[in-house]
Amino acid sequence: MFKGIKSKFSGGGGRRHGGEDNAEATPAEATPAEAIPTDGRLKLQQFFFKSGREEPRLAATTPHLVNSEEEVIALVNVARERMQVIRVIGSGHSINEAVGDTGETSNEVLIRLAGELRSFRQVSSSECTKTFKIGGGCYLGLNPLDETSTWDNSVNVQLNNHDCAIPILGGITHQSLGGFIMTGSAGGSVAHGFEDVIKEIHFVNGLGEKVIAVRGTEIFNAVGVSMGMFGVITYVVLEVPTPSFNVKGTEITVSVSDSVIAVDPNTNKSNLQETLETQEYYRMLWYPQEYAQRVTEWAGGWSDSNDIVPYVDILSAPVVAGAAAMSLRWSHWLLTNHPCEATYKLIGAELRLFTKETPQEFNDVWYKVLPMDNGAPVDTIFDTSFTELWFPMDKTDDVLDILRSIYEDQQVAGNYAVEIYAGKSSPFWLSPAYDRDVMRVDPFWFVHQAGDPRQYFDYFWNALLGVEGIRAHWGKYLPAADGMYGDTRYDLAFLKKSYPMLDKWLEMRNAADPDQIFVTEYWRKMFHIEK
């Protein structure tokens, strides 16, 4: 259980979508340091689930608002004197431990970037690109749990207003720009990577120094994915393509036997790897339960058409989201307390009810389509946790074989879905996609059901950690530091084998933060960082 954390610091072609270039900065309005306000999503959650979450999000705590680089430097200097630990929270989309206090870091100062550190300004342009300096605390899209966040002050809408577009986004865009980058987050594509548009990363290190990490340098590759342990990202310079564009595609639900994961008897392989490598944008949701056996496939690509057809998530309707959430919680109770054929049939019937067989076509502006889960209340009533496992692309069918095997156990198949998609090779040393394209596997756990998600994810860690080249998303559930899973120990030796530049990363991290003011006990245990 998290404590409310209060700062001890006091101090200061058919792809165009119009818009005028504007060199003026547009900082978000600073607000008093109080708990994050909410919109109607929490009311919806409370209507269906009177008790709410048993363990509150870290986003519900009270961070200190920091408005400028100068304030960050002052905070760092105070933290060094007082031997405090500084952690930055954006939208709180990562698991609590990845962001901040786990009850073991008593001297922690939790901050949120505001004011100038959410500013947006254009700094240059060319025929094909425009360059922007953006505050690290600026949200990519709308964060519905922060009333200072609007579509108009989001990164994506402001870029679109300048007739620009980021070629790839994650499934949601609630995250801050700095948080999305630092955890190694990615969208579903091998054609486009978010890192492709990052030109510079500005941060304040543990010595109170301003550092500018430029694309192609070692410090850039090290700090890009560093989980806040090199310092506070104050600005990110993005070099973004112009003009803007639309994304056109289709979402369809089919039986497993008619999907890309069906095994071709002639080759003994599926079509999944080819699909991940050839579709510009793609993700699938697999419902592996014995009586569900469905796959929802979402695929799209750049479009020359201006005929707008919005993408509509079935869970964007509050009544549907509430009903589906209640169904998940009830079916999990049955699965836990009455594991029998009747329960398995009921779960299959419920999942078929909430997965649309009718194809849905869409064609809309990039920032409305690429984050296909933005319409669902995934931050409240449909809150979903997962572990995100990344594999070398050529391991795709090996991983599918393992998943098919463990899903024969209906307790593992569960009452929800597993998401599978791709990721482009990254230059960041600690990115799970470092130096190779990947396929990614996200087993889902519904937060509002009883039980421990780690116990569920153990099934997958035990079965999959032995796959050569596996890595995991740093902001999601990770195997326990030094834990044993099957025949594999998840320890520092494992991480060094997985990330060939880890020794160099640790060396540079120590130089950037010799007093360890950015290291929590969670990350200390993970990387064996000695005090």
Sequence and secondary structure as in RCSB ss.txt:
>XXXX:A:sequence
MFKGIKSKFSGGGGRRHGGEDNAEATPAEATPAEAIPTDGRLKLQQFFFKSGREEPRLAATTPHLVNSEEEVIAL
VNVARERMQVIRVIGSGHSINEAVGDTGETSNEVLIRLAGELRSFRQVSSSECTKTFKIGGGCYLGLNPLDETST
WDNSVNVQLNNHDCAIPILGGITHQSLGGFIMTGSAGGSVAHGFEDVIKEIHFVNGLGEKVIAVRGTEIFNAVGV
SMGMFGVITYVVLEVPTPSFNVKGTEITVSVSDSVIAVDPNTNKSNLQETLETQEYYRMLWYPQEYAQRVTEWAG
GWSDSNDIVPYVDILSAPVVAGAAAMSLRWSHWLLTNHPCEATYKLIGAELRLFTKETPQEFNDVWYKVLPMDNG
APVDTIFDTSFTELWFPMDKTDDVLDILRSIYEDQQVAGNYAVEIYAGKSSPFWLSPAYDRDVMRVDPFWFVHQA
GDPRQYFDYFWNALLGVEGIRAHWGKYLPAADGMYGDTRYDLAFLKKSYPMLDKWLEMRNAADPDQIFVTEYWRK
MFHIEK
>XXXX:A:secstr
                       S        S      HHHHHHHHH TT  SS  GGGS  EEE SHHHHHHH
HHHHHHHT EEEE SS  S HHHHS  SS TTEEEEEE GGGG EEEEEE SSEEEEEEETT BSS  TT TT  
STTSHHHHHHHTT   S   S   SBHHHHHHTT   S SS  GGGGEEEEEEEETTS EEEEETTSHHHHHHSS
 TTSSEEEEEEEEEEESS  EEEEEEEEEEGGGSTTS BTTTTB SHHHHHHH SEEEEEEE STTT EEEEEEE
EEE     B    GGGSHHHHHHHHHHHHHHHHHHHH  SHHHHHHHHHHHHHTS  S EEEEEEHHHHSSTTTT
S TTTTT EEE  EEEEGGGHHHHHHHHHHHTTSHHHHTTS EEEEEE  BSSTTSTTBTS EEEEEEEEETTSS
S HHHHHHHHHHHHTTSTT EE TTS    TTEEETTEEESHHHHHHH TTHHHHHHHHHHH TT TT  HHHHH
HHT   
